[in-house]
Amino acid sequence: MNRWLLSLGALLLALLAASHWQNQHLQQTLEHQQQRLGAAQATLTARDAQISQLEQQLQQRERAELALRQALSGAQGLTLQREQRLQGLLNENKKLRDWYRTGLPDDVIRLHQRPAFTKPGDYLRWLSESQQLPHSR
């Protein structure tokens, strides 16, 4: 009976040691999973903040685009009114119509000609090197 109790005690001690080891292993696994969960939550929080910021930027750009489209529409309307007014004036006045259809004088055309510039400095250099306008008679 002593042997049997000793064997039973040894078996219970072995089971206790195994359950203790398993408990520690599960505790470590739980801590590791909690750390991973915390990291995942931090990543999700950062991603949510980034998504929110991008949505705000998108809304700002959409509002800016709408404002630009409205400004463009207004400018197109003004241009159309200006063209209609000019056409009306040309239709009313033969003298103005004849003047409008004549070409510009060569001196004026020459004033409008300039080379293509790639840098602002090129334009300034061209201005300083160009000939002065002739004096009027």
Secondary structure, DSSP 4 states (H G I P E B T S, - for coil): -HHHHHHHHHHHHHHHHHHHHHHHHHHHHHHHHHHHHHHHHHHHHHHHHHHHHHHHHHHHHHHHHHHHHHHHHHHHHHHHHHHHHHHHHHHH-HHHHHHHHSPPPHHHHHHH-----SSHHHHHHHHHHSPPPPPP-
